[in-house]
Amino acid sequence: MGIAVYFTMYDSYRDFKTDVGTIKKTAWLELFNRGYITNLSDEDIRYIYQKRCYRQCHGDAAMITAILSPAGWFQIVERMRIQEGVKITGLEADVIIKYLEDTYPTVQSKYSYEVRKKTHHAVWRNDMGHNDIYTDVIYATPEYLASIGAERLIDEYDLEHYHVFILSFNVHEGEVAVMNLDKVAFLDFSKGRAPTTPPWNLRFQTADKHHYEGVIRFRKKGKSVINSQTKRMELVLVGIGGVGERLFEWDLPIKYPEGLAATR
């Protein structure tokens, strides 16, 4: 009797079949996230992307025309997970990032996904958003740039003579004003606090002014000397979005994954 009542809730067999399919996919996704399913077909990968990511924030047009930092889709997906609270598991994030890299490629790298992922996490820092301004910071080391296939930036940023950081500022509503980063950024380490070496560089600003990205640098010689004895450094951003100080720390030396060749 109960089964008969259950079936009367459907207007057609097609509706019933759709619901059964949804239940199966939900169960499959749960098994995947628990580690019971490891081999994914192209259809499986596309399902995870569409379920968790596609059109949750932007559609195809935005994906194709996206201006990405050197970190590419790593930074975008991780920011959505950590800062924006989008419900994506770590396993799902790996699949989504790989899908985006294959579908909307940015740079070509000779290194595996795992090496690039671990290198990214070694140099990337972020805050949880203060006054609706979210900040991502990349310590742009030669090893990091090599890992993502952007070796050309090693000379462009003159990493032999400067410590370089790539800063991204994001809001979801309203606009984020571009400010003079040379006036708000400082590098703290065991010997004190060092100012930037001007000029900072605006890498891009989106048309809707939700995002902008800049590059700052600190001269290696002189006051901002960081050597083999330095155990920690801290990038300090003062007054952004009315916040006293935003702090981003790195333990030194940076620990890179095995498989990443030494660069210079």
C-alpha positions in Angstrom: 0.0 0.0 0.0 2.8 2.4 0.9 4.6 1.7 -2.3 1.4 2.4 -4.3 1.0 5.8 -2.5 4.7 6.6 -3.2 4.2 6.0 -6.9 1.1 8.3 -7.0 3.3 11.2 -6.1 4.8 11.1 -9.6 3.1 12.5 -12.7 5.1 10.3 -14.9 7.6 7.4 -15.1 10.1 10.0 -16.4 9.9 12.0 -13.1 10.4 8.8 -11.1 13.4 7.8 -13.2 14.9 11.2 -12.8 14.6 11.1 -9.0 16.1 7.6 -8.9 19.0 8.9 -11.0 19.5 11.8 -8.6 19.6 9.5 -5.6 22.2 7.2 -7.3 24.4 10.2 -8.1 24.1 11.6 -4.6 25.2 8.2 -3.2 28.0 7.9 -5.7 29.3 11.4 -4.7 29.3 10.4 -1.1 31.3 7.2 -1.8 33.8 9.3 -3.9 34.3 11.8 -1.0 34.8 8.9 1.4 37.6 7.5 -0.8 35.8 4.4 -2.1 35.8 5.6 -5.7 39.1 6.6 -7.3 38.8 6.1 -11.0 36.7 8.8 -12.6 35.4 8.9 -16.2 35.1 12.2 -18.1 31.3 12.1 -17.3 32.0 11.7 -13.6 34.4 14.7 -13.6 32.0 16.9 -15.5 29.2 15.9 -13.0 31.3 17.0 -10.0 32.2 20.3 -11.7 28.6 21.0 -12.7 27.2 19.9 -9.3 29.5 22.0 -7.1 30.9 24.8 -9.3 29.2 25.5 -12.6 27.0 28.6 -12.5 27.3 28.7 -8.7 29.1 32.0 -9.2 29.7 32.6 -12.9 28.8 31.0 -16.2 30.7 29.9 -19.3 31.4 33.4 -20.5 33.1 34.5 -17.3 35.2 31.3 -17.2 36.5 31.8 -20.8 37.4 35.5 -20.3 38.7 35.2 -16.7 41.9 37.0 -16.0 43.9 34.7 -13.8 46.8 35.3 -11.5 49.9 33.0 -12.1 48.3 30.7 -9.6 45.4 30.1 -12.1 42.5 28.0 -11.1 44.2 26.8 -7.8 43.7 30.2 -6.3 40.2 30.7 -7.6 38.8 27.4 -6.3 40.7 27.6 -3.0 39.4 31.1 -2.3 35.8 30.0 -3.0 36.3 27.1 -0.5 38.1 28.9 2.2 37.0 32.5 2.0 33.6 32.3 0.4 32.4 29.2 2.2 31.3 27.3 -0.9 30.7 23.7 0.0 33.4 21.8 -1.9 35.4 19.0 -0.4 39.2 18.7 -0.9 38.7 15.7 -3.3 36.1 17.6 -5.2 38.4 20.7 -5.4 41.1 18.6 -7.0 38.8 17.3 -9.6 37.3 20.7 -10.3 40.7 22.4 -10.6 41.9 19.7 -13.0 38.7 20.1 -15.1 39.1 23.8 -15.3 42.8 23.6 -16.3 41.9 21.2 -19.1 38.8 23.1 -20.3 40.0 26.7 -19.8 43.8 26.4 -19.9 46.1 29.2 -18.6 49.7 28.2 -18.6 51.5 25.0 -19.6 53.6 23.3 -16.9 55.9 20.3 -17.1 55.0 19.4 -13.5 52.3 17.1 -12.2 49.1 18.4 -10.6 50.3 17.2 -7.2 53.6 19.0 -7.4 51.9 22.2 -8.5 49.3 21.9 -5.8 51.8 21.4 -3.0 54.1 24.2 -4.3 51.1 26.6 -4.5 50.2 25.8 -0.9 53.8 26.4 0.2 53.8 30.0 -1.0 50.2 31.1 -0.9 48.6 32.8 2.1 45.2 34.4 2.5 42.9 36.0 5.0 39.3 35.2 5.7 38.1 38.6 4.6 37.8 41.7 6.6 35.1 44.4 5.9 34.2 42.3 2.8 37.7 42.6 1.3 39.5 39.3 0.7 43.2 39.1 0.2 45.4 36.5 -1.4 49.2 36.7 -1.3 51.7 34.6 -3.3 55.4 34.7 -2.4 56.6 34.6 -6.0 59.7 32.4 -5.7 61.6 31.0 -8.8 60.5 27.5 -7.8 56.8 28.6 -7.7 57.0 30.3 -11.0 58.7 27.3 -12.6 56.1 25.0 -11.2 53.3 26.7 -13.1 55.2 27.1 -16.3 55.9 30.9 -15.9 59.7 30.8 -15.9 59.7 34.0 -18.0 58.5 35.9 -14.9 61.7 35.0 -13.0 63.7 37.5 -15.1 60.8 39.9 -15.5 60.4 40.2 -11.7 64.2 40.2 -11.3 64.0 37.6 -8.5 67.8 37.7 -8.2 67.6 41.1 -6.6 64.1 41.3 -5.1 61.6 39.4 -2.9 58.4 39.6 -4.9 54.8 39.2 -3.7 51.6 39.0 -5.9 48.6 40.5 -4.1 45.0 39.9 -5.0 42.1 41.9 -3.5 38.5 40.7 -4.0 35.0 41.7 -3.1 31.7 40.1 -4.2 29.6 43.2 -3.9 30.5 46.8 -4.6 34.0 47.9 -5.6 37.4 47.6 -4.2 39.5 50.7 -4.6 43.0 50.5 -6.0 45.5 51.9 -3.5 49.2 52.7 -3.5 50.6 49.4 -2.2 54.0 50.9 -1.6 52.4 52.9 1.2 50.7 50.0 2.9 53.0 47.0 2.6 55.9 46.1 4.8 58.1 43.1 5.3 58.8 42.0 8.9 61.6 39.6 9.8 64.2 39.1 12.5 66.1 42.3 11.8 63.1 44.6 11.7 60.6 46.0 9.3 61.4 47.0 5.7 59.4 49.1 3.2 58.8 48.1 -0.4 61.0 49.0 -3.2 58.9 51.2 -5.5 57.2 51.2 -7.8 54.5 48.6 -7.3 52.8 47.3 -10.4 49.1 46.9 -11.1 48.7 43.6 -13.0 45.0 44.0 -13.7 41.7 45.3 -12.5 38.4 43.8 -13.6 35.8 45.9 -15.4 33.3 45.5 -12.5 36.1 46.6 -10.1 35.4 43.5 -7.9 39.0 42.4 -8.2 42.5 43.8 -8.7 45.9 42.4 -8.5 49.3 44.0 -7.9 52.9 43.1 -7.6 55.2 44.5 -4.8 58.9 43.9 -4.2 61.5 44.3 -1.6 65.2 44.7 -2.4 67.3 41.8 -1.2 70.3 43.9 -0.3 70.2 46.5 2.4 67.5 46.7 5.0 65.4 43.8 3.8 68.1 41.2 3.9 66.7 37.7 4.4 69.4 35.0 4.5 69.9 31.4 5.4 69.6 32.3 9.1 66.2 33.9 8.8 63.5 31.5 10.2 60.3 33.5 9.5 59.1 36.5 7.5 55.8 38.3 7.7 54.1 40.5 5.1 52.1 43.3 6.7 49.4 45.2 4.9 48.2 48.3 6.8 44.8 50.0 6.7 43.3 48.1 3.8 39.5 48.2 4.1 39.8 50.0 7.4 41.7 47.1 9.0 44.7 47.9 11.2 47.0 45.2 9.9 46.6 42.1 7.8 49.4 39.6 8.5 50.7 36.8 6.2 53.5 34.6 7.5 56.0 32.1 6.0 58.4 29.8 7.8 61.8 29.8 6.1 63.2 28.2 4.1 60.2 27.3 2.0 59.6 23.6 1.9 58.9 22.5 -1.7 57.6 19.1 -2.7 59.8 16.3 -4.0 59.9 16.3 -7.8 60.3 20.1 -8.1 63.7 20.8 -9.6 65.8 23.5 -8.0 65.7 26.8 -9.9 68.7 29.0 -9.9 
